[in-house]
Amino acid sequence: MNNDDKRLIAWCISLEGSIMLTKNRTGYTPIVEFINTNPELINKFYVLIGDIPSHIYRKRYNDGIRSDNYRCRCSHLTVVKDLLESIKDYLPSKREQADLLLEFINLRLDCKDDWGRHGLSYTDKERSIHIKIKELNKVGKGRR
């Protein structure tokens, strides 16, 4: 990926994407995604990120009001880490979310038990990072 590609990817994510940390019943998942209603634009983004593993999803709305949207999503620890490290200097916005998510990922990759296995319980620091990212991503009334 050259610098122009990195800059374009960063702008796409800043304008029409998300940098988030979701919580489910098994733990936390780091996610970087680009969302748009134009499948051609999503495919161009997919080609642009090249060999970074990602998936394209389509969300259908059958209400006659909203258009279907498409998402190009990266959601694996090391994949998200590589992507964010390569584009974070080019992000015009969402840089704080990127830094926090990288901090979370580094904490998870560094945590090991006495036998060198990953997957220990989540720390208070990791939980607080999730809350901070969630607050930064709030839009409108609930945001401070």
C-alpha positions as a Markdown table, in Angstrom:
| # | Residue | x | y | z |
|---|---|---|---|---|
| 1 | Met | 0.0 | 0.0 | 0.0 |
| 2 | Asn | 1.5 | 3.4 | -1.0 |
| 3 | Asn | 0.9 | 6.6 | 0.9 |
| 4 | Asp | -1.9 | 7.8 | -1.5 |
| 5 | Asp | -3.8 | 4.5 | -0.8 |
| 6 | Lys | -3.3 | 4.9 | 2.9 |
| 7 | Arg | -4.6 | 8.5 | 2.8 |
| 8 | Leu | -7.6 | 7.4 | 0.7 |
| 9 | Ile | -8.4 | 4.5 | 3.1 |
| 10 | Ala | -8.1 | 6.8 | 6.1 |
| 11 | Trp | -10.5 | 9.4 | 4.6 |
| 12 | Cys | -13.0 | 6.7 | 3.6 |
| 13 | Ile | -13.0 | 5.4 | 7.2 |
| 14 | Ser | -13.2 | 8.9 | 8.7 |
| 15 | Leu | -16.1 | 10.0 | 6.5 |
| 16 | Glu | -18.1 | 6.8 | 6.0 |
| 17 | Gly | -16.7 | 4.3 | 8.4 |
| 18 | Ser | -16.3 | 3.1 | 11.9 |
| 19 | Ile | -13.5 | 2.3 | 14.3 |
| 20 | Met | -15.1 | 0.5 | 17.2 |
| 21 | Leu | -14.8 | -2.2 | 19.9 |
| 22 | Thr | -17.9 | -4.3 | 20.3 |
| 23 | Lys | -18.8 | -6.4 | 23.2 |
| 24 | Asn | -20.7 | -9.7 | 23.0 |
| 25 | Arg | -21.2 | -12.7 | 25.3 |
| 26 | Thr | -17.7 | -14.1 | 24.7 |
| 27 | Gly | -15.6 | -10.9 | 24.8 |
| 28 | Tyr | -14.7 | -7.9 | 22.8 |
| 29 | Thr | -14.1 | -7.6 | 19.0 |
| 30 | Pro | -12.1 | -4.8 | 17.4 |
| 31 | Ile | -13.8 | -3.6 | 14.2 |
| 32 | Val | -12.8 | -1.2 | 11.4 |
| 33 | Glu | -15.3 | -0.9 | 8.6 |
| 34 | Phe | -16.3 | 1.2 | 5.7 |
| 35 | Ile | -20.0 | 1.6 | 5.0 |
| 36 | Asn | -21.8 | 2.9 | 1.9 |
| 37 | Thr | -24.9 | 2.3 | -0.3 |
| 38 | Asn | -22.8 | 2.1 | -3.4 |
| 39 | Pro | -21.5 | -1.5 | -3.9 |
| 40 | Glu | -19.0 | -0.3 | -6.5 |
| 41 | Leu | -17.4 | 2.1 | -4.0 |
| 42 | Ile | -17.2 | -0.8 | -1.4 |
| 43 | Asn | -15.6 | -3.0 | -4.0 |
| 44 | Lys | -13.0 | -0.3 | -4.8 |
| 45 | Phe | -12.3 | 0.1 | -1.1 |
| 46 | Tyr | -11.9 | -3.7 | -0.8 |
| 47 | Val | -9.4 | -3.8 | -3.7 |
| 48 | Leu | -7.6 | -0.8 | -2.2 |
| 49 | Ile | -6.9 | -2.4 | 1.1 |
| 50 | Gly | -5.4 | -5.3 | -0.9 |
| 51 | Asp | -4.2 | -8.3 | 1.1 |
| 52 | Ile | -5.7 | -7.2 | 4.4 |
| 53 | Pro | -8.3 | -9.8 | 5.2 |
| 54 | Ser | -11.8 | -8.4 | 5.2 |
| 55 | His | -15.4 | -9.3 | 4.4 |
| 56 | Ile | -18.1 | -7.5 | 2.5 |
| 57 | Tyr | -21.6 | -7.6 | 4.0 |
| 58 | Arg | -24.9 | -6.3 | 2.6 |
| 59 | Lys | -27.7 | -5.1 | 4.9 |
| 60 | Arg | -31.1 | -5.1 | 3.3 |
| 61 | Tyr | -33.9 | -2.8 | 4.3 |
| 62 | Asn | -37.4 | -3.7 | 3.0 |
| 63 | Asp | -39.1 | -0.7 | 4.4 |
| 64 | Gly | -39.1 | 1.4 | 1.2 |
| 65 | Ile | -37.4 | 4.3 | 3.0 |
| 66 | Arg | -33.8 | 3.3 | 3.5 |
| 67 | Ser | -31.4 | 2.1 | 0.9 |
| 68 | Asp | -29.5 | -1.2 | 1.3 |
| 69 | Asn | -26.0 | -0.6 | 2.6 |
| 70 | Tyr | -22.8 | -2.5 | 2.1 |
| 71 | Arg | -19.9 | -2.9 | 4.6 |
| 72 | Cys | -16.3 | -3.8 | 4.2 |
| 73 | Arg | -15.3 | -5.0 | 7.6 |
| 74 | Cys | -12.0 | -6.0 | 9.2 |
| 75 | Ser | -12.4 | -7.7 | 12.6 |
| 76 | His | -9.4 | -9.7 | 13.7 |
| 77 | Leu | -6.9 | -8.5 | 16.3 |
| 78 | Thr | -3.8 | -8.6 | 14.1 |
| 79 | Val | -5.6 | -7.5 | 11.0 |
| 80 | Val | -7.1 | -4.4 | 12.6 |
| 81 | Lys | -3.8 | -3.6 | 14.2 |
| 82 | Asp | -1.9 | -3.8 | 10.9 |
| 83 | Leu | -4.6 | -1.7 | 9.1 |
| 84 | Leu | -4.7 | 1.0 | 11.9 |
| 85 | Glu | -1.0 | 1.2 | 12.2 |
| 86 | Ser | -0.6 | 1.8 | 8.5 |
| 87 | Ile | -3.3 | 4.5 | 8.2 |
| 88 | Lys | -3.5 | 6.3 | 11.6 |
| 89 | Asp | -1.2 | 9.1 | 10.6 |
| 90 | Tyr | -3.5 | 9.9 | 7.7 |
| 91 | Leu | -6.8 | 9.9 | 9.7 |
| 92 | Pro | -8.4 | 13.4 | 9.6 |
| 93 | Ser | -10.8 | 12.3 | 12.4 |
| 94 | Lys | -11.4 | 9.2 | 14.6 |
| 95 | Arg | -7.7 | 9.2 | 15.5 |
| 96 | Glu | -8.5 | 9.0 | 19.2 |
| 97 | Gln | -10.6 | 5.9 | 18.6 |
| 98 | Ala | -7.7 | 4.4 | 16.5 |
| 99 | Asp | -5.2 | 5.1 | 19.3 |
| 100 | Leu | -7.5 | 3.5 | 21.9 |
| 101 | Leu | -8.2 | 0.5 | 19.8 |
| 102 | Leu | -4.5 | 0.0 | 19.1 |
| 103 | Glu | -3.9 | 0.2 | 22.9 |
| 104 | Phe | -6.6 | -2.4 | 23.5 |
| 105 | Ile | -5.2 | -4.7 | 20.9 |
| 106 | Asn | -1.6 | -4.4 | 22.2 |
| 107 | Leu | -2.8 | -5.2 | 25.7 |
| 108 | Arg | -4.6 | -8.3 | 24.4 |
| 109 | Leu | -1.6 | -9.5 | 22.4 |
| 110 | Asp | 0.7 | -9.0 | 25.3 |
| 111 | Cys | -1.4 | -10.8 | 27.9 |
| 112 | Lys | -0.3 | -14.3 | 28.5 |
| 113 | Asp | -0.7 | -16.8 | 31.4 |
| 114 | Asp | 2.2 | -18.6 | 33.0 |
| 115 | Trp | 2.3 | -21.1 | 30.1 |
| 116 | Gly | 2.4 | -18.5 | 27.4 |
| 117 | Arg | -1.3 | -18.9 | 26.3 |
| 118 | His | -3.4 | -15.9 | 25.2 |
| 119 | Gly | -7.0 | -15.4 | 26.3 |
| 120 | Leu | -6.8 | -14.3 | 29.9 |
| 121 | Ser | -9.7 | -12.4 | 31.5 |
| 122 | Tyr | -10.2 | -8.8 | 30.4 |
| 123 | Thr | -8.6 | -6.2 | 32.7 |
| 124 | Asp | -10.2 | -3.0 | 34.0 |
| 125 | Lys | -8.0 | -1.1 | 31.6 |
| 126 | Glu | -9.4 | -3.0 | 28.6 |
| 127 | Arg | -13.0 | -2.5 | 29.9 |
| 128 | Ser | -12.4 | 1.2 | 30.3 |
| 129 | Ile | -11.0 | 1.4 | 26.7 |
| 130 | His | -14.3 | -0.1 | 25.5 |
| 131 | Ile | -16.3 | 2.5 | 27.4 |
| 132 | Lys | -14.1 | 5.4 | 26.1 |
| 133 | Ile | -14.5 | 4.2 | 22.4 |
| 134 | Lys | -18.2 | 3.8 | 22.9 |
| 135 | Glu | -18.5 | 7.3 | 24.2 |
| 136 | Leu | -16.4 | 8.8 | 21.4 |
| 137 | Asn | -18.6 | 7.1 | 18.8 |
| 138 | Lys | -21.9 | 8.4 | 20.3 |
| 139 | Val | -23.7 | 10.8 | 18.1 |
| 140 | Gly | -26.1 | 13.5 | 19.1 |
| 141 | Lys | -27.9 | 13.8 | 22.4 |
| 142 | Gly | -26.0 | 11.2 | 24.5 |
| 143 | Arg | -22.5 | 12.6 | 23.7 |
| 144 | Arg | -20.8 | 14.8 | 26.2 |
